[in-house]
């Protein structure tokens, strides 16, 4: 909401609450715990994904110096696009948290906003064209379905496609795998034993 008289967002919400037009905060109110900014080739912000607790996500775009909810017609790109463009090998995972985990261990990784159900765009394939792509799906039904879909999209278009299905059944994703005490050298060893498609 915007007040054209220059009121602050806090004052607007207070006025709406005084007229019972804005719900009171509850103990289950979502709190933003991470923000992931998607940038263009030159590093300019295009949009961001906010992760909340309890677990949830919402997307925002910049507008007149502020972040507003929804993406509208904002250009969609791969997460960490400037790094992806420069890398010959890219990990493709389901969420931004996993991208950041892999980056902490020295790898270049990416994802798309929206998780396993997000539409895969031809622009994403074009960005990855010619690169070695290591696909690490979440260890669940939607994750494996997504891996099948992305394999069809990328096969024959990227330089090499590897689908990693070696994670133990008791870990949900690559972040949990690292949290369980595994290392980058173990991941590299696993990948050396996996056949490309």
Beta strands, then each sheet from edge to edge (+ up, - down):
strand 1: 31-39
strand 2: 45-53
strand 3: 56-63
strand 4: 66-69
strand 5: 89-92
strand 6: 109-110
strand 7: 132-135
strand 8: 160-163
sheet 1: 1+ 2- 3+ 4-
sheet 2: 6+ 5+ 7+ 8+
end
